[in-house]
Amino acid sequence: METSSILQKVRKIEIKTRGLSNHIFAGEYHSAFKGRGMTFAEVREYQYGDDVRSIDWNVTARFGHPYIKIFEEERELTVMLLIDVSGSREFGTVSRMKMDVVTEVAATLAFSTIQNNDKIGVIFFSDRVEKFIPPQKGRKHVLHIIRELIDFKPQSTRTNLSEALRYFTNAIKKRSTAFLISDFMDAGFEKELTIANRKHDVVALHVYDIRETEMPDVGLVKLKDAETGERIWVDTSDIRLRKSYKNAWGQSQLELQKTLTRSGVDSVSMSTADDYVKSLMKLFRMRA
């Protein structure tokens, strides 16, 4: 893509998503994610009514009467975007592709982050970690992230969520809030997700296209798997095939939700036909 075209797209996305962050999400973001990170501030003598679980036993033993630990809200939050850039993101049938939704959602979250003076970083992944952008503050940094979202070309078309989660857990030492943005066309990542969520605060954003939920009756068509490149002829007029496809989708979503629930991860799903603003508002209010 030509540089001028990229810059135009960056500017267009900035205008839309920065406006959303400023006027809609600023308060919701703060209440949903601030206050979840606490840092030690000081000790003081125990007072009647204090929580006994806050007693600092080492200091108490030293002075002979009880002292408690005082914690305060961390002033600065680190936010990480874990973004799936595998081949299936280039699928879309209604008005936009999954990658378009991912770009706008990620940009909105990024602007919400810097609006609250927090750091934002990104991990692009396929079946490997494709690119790591360390957390920083500022509009210039966010615009760099948006440009990468628009123009990034991954080396692989496949997906491996476990690999991305392992890298994230090891690379980011300080507790952070992480948005895992993917169509989740993968399995076997529950262990890595659980470990990541114990160390950090992981939130899953599931992006899908309506045509992935059921197959339309359009006769004989040749389909291509965006991740493996495999091509097959499919007779979509076969009602049994369409029913089987729909059931398989429903089962896969049930398994995904079970995985997220067992891992303790909050989540929200959004299709390419949905208003992602409503989906994000639902997520923020669920966590407020």
C-alpha positions in Angstrom: 0.0 0.0 0.0 1.3 3.5 -0.9 2.4 5.7 1.9 -0.1 8.5 1.1 -3.0 5.9 1.1 -1.8 4.5 4.5 -1.6 8.0 6.0 -5.2 8.8 4.8 -6.4 5.6 6.4 -4.6 6.3 9.6 -6.1 9.8 9.7 -9.6 8.5 9.0 -9.3 5.8 11.8 -7.8 8.4 14.2 -10.7 10.8 13.7 -13.3 8.1 14.2 -11.8 6.2 17.1 -10.3 9.1 18.9 -13.7 10.7 19.0 -15.2 7.5 20.4 -12.5 7.3 23.1 -12.9 11.0 24.1 -16.7 11.2 24.2 -17.9 7.6 24.9 -15.3 5.4 26.5 -13.2 7.6 28.7 -15.3 7.1 31.9 -16.2 3.5 31.2 -12.5 2.5 30.5 -11.4 4.1 33.7 -14.0 2.4 35.9 -13.6 -0.9 34.2 -9.8 -1.2 34.4 -8.5 1.4 36.8 -8.2 0.4 40.5 -7.5 -3.2 39.6 -3.7 -2.7 40.1 -2.7 -1.9 43.7 0.8 -1.1 44.8 2.3 -0.9 48.4 2.5 2.6 49.8 3.4 2.5 53.5 2.7 0.9 56.9 0.8 2.5 59.8 -0.3 1.4 63.2 -3.4 -0.8 63.3 -6.7 1.1 64.1 -10.0 -0.3 65.3 -12.0 -1.5 62.2 -8.9 -2.2 60.0 -8.9 -5.4 58.0 -6.7 -7.9 60.0 -5.7 -9.5 56.7 -3.7 -6.3 56.0 -1.5 -6.7 59.1 2.3 -6.7 58.4 3.5 -9.4 60.7 7.2 -8.5 60.3 6.8 -4.9 61.3 4.3 -5.9 64.1 6.9 -8.3 65.6 9.6 -5.7 65.5 7.6 -3.0 67.3 5.5 -5.2 69.6 2.1 -3.9 68.5 0.1 -4.3 65.2 0.9 -2.4 62.0 -1.0 -2.8 58.7 0.1 -2.4 55.1 -1.5 0.5 53.1 -2.0 0.0 49.4 -3.0 2.6 46.8 -4.3 2.4 43.3 -1.5 2.3 40.7 -1.3 5.6 39.0 -0.3 4.1 35.7 -1.7 1.1 33.9 0.0 -0.9 31.2 -2.3 -2.1 28.4 -1.3 -4.8 25.9 -3.2 -5.6 22.7 -2.6 -9.2 21.5 -3.8 -9.1 17.9 -4.4 -12.1 15.7 -3.0 -11.4 12.2 -3.5 -14.9 10.7 -5.1 -15.4 7.3 -8.7 -15.8 8.5 -8.8 -12.1 9.5 -9.2 -11.3 5.8 -12.7 -12.8 5.7 -15.8 -10.7 5.6 -19.1 -10.7 3.7 -21.5 -8.0 4.8 -19.8 -4.6 4.7 -16.2 -5.1 6.1 -13.7 -7.7 6.9 -12.7 -8.9 10.3 -9.4 -7.1 10.1 -11.3 -3.8 9.6 -13.2 -4.4 12.9 -10.0 -5.4 14.7 -8.2 -2.3 13.5 -11.0 0.1 14.7 -11.5 -1.7 18.0 -7.7 -1.8 18.7 -7.4 1.9 17.8 -10.3 2.8 20.1 -8.7 0.9 23.0 -5.4 2.5 22.3 -6.8 6.1 22.3 -8.8 5.2 25.5 -5.5 4.1 27.1 -3.5 7.3 26.3 -6.5 9.4 27.3 -6.0 8.0 30.8 -2.3 8.5 30.6 -1.5 4.8 30.5 1.0 2.9 28.4 -0.1 0.8 25.4 1.9 -2.0 23.7 1.1 -4.6 21.0 1.9 -8.2 20.1 0.9 -9.2 16.5 0.7 -13.0 16.3 -0.1 -15.8 13.8 1.3 -19.2 14.7 4.3 -17.3 15.9 4.9 -13.8 17.4 5.2 -11.6 14.3 5.9 -8.3 15.9 6.3 -6.8 19.4 5.7 -3.1 20.1 6.8 -2.3 23.7 4.4 -0.3 25.8 4.7 3.5 25.6 2.6 6.6 26.0 1.5 9.3 23.6 -0.5 10.0 20.4 2.6 9.5 18.2 3.0 6.0 19.6 -0.7 5.2 19.0 -0.5 6.4 15.4 2.4 4.1 14.8 0.3 1.2 16.2 -2.6 2.1 13.8 -0.3 2.3 10.9 1.0 -1.2 11.7 -2.6 -2.4 12.1 -3.4 -1.2 8.6 -0.2 -2.2 6.7 1.3 -5.1 8.6 2.1 -8.2 6.5 2.5 -11.4 8.6 4.9 -14.1 7.6 2.4 -16.9 8.4 -1.3 -17.3 7.7 -1.9 -19.9 10.5 -2.9 -19.4 14.2 -1.3 -20.4 17.5 -2.9 -18.7 20.5 -0.7 -20.7 23.0 2.5 -19.3 21.4 1.3 -15.7 21.7 0.1 -16.1 25.3 3.4 -17.8 26.4 5.4 -14.9 24.8 3.2 -12.3 26.5 3.5 -13.9 29.9 7.3 -14.0 29.7 7.8 -10.6 28.0 5.6 -8.4 30.2 6.9 -8.5 33.7 4.6 -5.9 35.3 1.0 -6.8 35.8 -1.0 -5.4 32.8 -4.5 -5.4 31.2 -4.4 -7.4 28.0 -7.0 -7.5 25.2 -6.7 -10.7 23.3 -8.4 -9.8 19.9 -9.0 -12.8 17.6 -11.5 -15.0 15.8 -10.2 -17.8 18.0 -10.0 -20.4 15.2 -7.6 -22.4 17.4 -7.8 -24.9 20.3 -5.7 -26.2 23.1 -4.7 -22.8 24.6 -6.6 -23.0 27.9 -3.5 -23.7 30.0 -1.5 -20.8 28.6 -4.6 -18.5 28.9 -5.1 -19.5 32.5 -1.4 -18.8 33.3 -1.5 -15.4 31.6 -4.7 -14.4 33.4 -3.2 -15.3 36.8 -0.3 -12.9 36.2 -2.2 -10.3 34.2 -5.8 -9.2 33.6 -6.8 -10.8 30.3 -9.9 -9.8 28.3 -11.0 -11.7 25.2 -12.5 -9.9 22.2 -14.0 -12.4 19.8 -14.5 -11.1 16.2 -16.4 -13.1 13.7 -18.3 -12.8 10.5 -22.0 -13.7 10.2 -21.2 -16.1 7.3 -19.1 -18.2 9.6 -22.2 -19.0 11.7 -24.2 -20.5 8.9 -23.7 -21.4 5.2 -26.0 -19.7 2.6 -27.7 -21.7 -0.1 -25.8 -20.5 -3.2 -25.3 -23.8 -5.1 -21.9 -25.3 -5.9 -19.0 -23.1 -4.8 -15.2 -23.5 -4.4 -14.0 -22.5 -0.9 -10.5 -21.7 0.2 -9.2 -22.1 3.8 -7.5 -18.7 4.5 -5.0 -20.3 6.9 -4.0 -23.5 5.2 -4.7 -22.5 1.5 -6.7 -25.7 0.9 -9.4 -25.5 -1.7 -12.6 -27.7 -1.9 -15.8 -27.7 -3.8 -18.9 -27.5 -1.6 -22.6 -28.1 -2.6 -24.3 -25.5 -0.4 -27.7 -26.5 -1.6 -27.4 -29.7 0.5 -29.6 -28.9 3.6 -27.8 -31.6 5.7 -24.4 -30.0 5.0 -25.7 -26.5 5.9 -27.3 -27.9 9.1 -24.1 -29.8 10.0 -22.0 -26.6 9.4 -24.3 -24.5 11.6 -24.2 -27.1 14.4 -20.4 -27.3 14.2 -20.2 -23.5 14.6 -22.5 -23.6 17.6 -20.4 -26.4 19.2 -17.2 -24.5 18.6 -18.6 -21.4 20.3 -19.8 -23.4 23.2 -16.3 -24.9 23.7 -14.7 -21.5 23.4 -17.0 -20.0 26.0 -16.2 -22.9 28.4 -12.5 -22.3 27.9 -12.8 -18.6 28.6 -14.9 -19.2 31.7 -12.6 -21.9 33.1 -9.7 -19.5 32.6 -11.5 -16.7 34.4 -11.4 -14.4 31.4 -14.0 -11.8 30.7 -15.1 -11.8 27.1 -17.4 -10.3 24.5 -18.2 -11.3 20.9 -18.8 -9.0 18.0 -19.6 -9.7 14.3 -18.5 -7.7 11.3 -22.1 -6.6 11.0 -22.4 -5.4 14.6 -21.8 -2.0 16.1 -18.6 -2.7 18.0 -19.3 0.4 20.2 -22.2 -1.5 21.8 -20.0 -4.5 22.3 -17.3 -2.6 24.0 -19.8 -0.7 26.2 -21.3 -4.0 27.3 -17.8 -5.2 28.2 -16.9 -2.1 30.1 -20.1 -2.0 32.1 -19.8 -5.7 32.9 -16.5 -5.0 34.6 -17.3 -1.7 36.2 
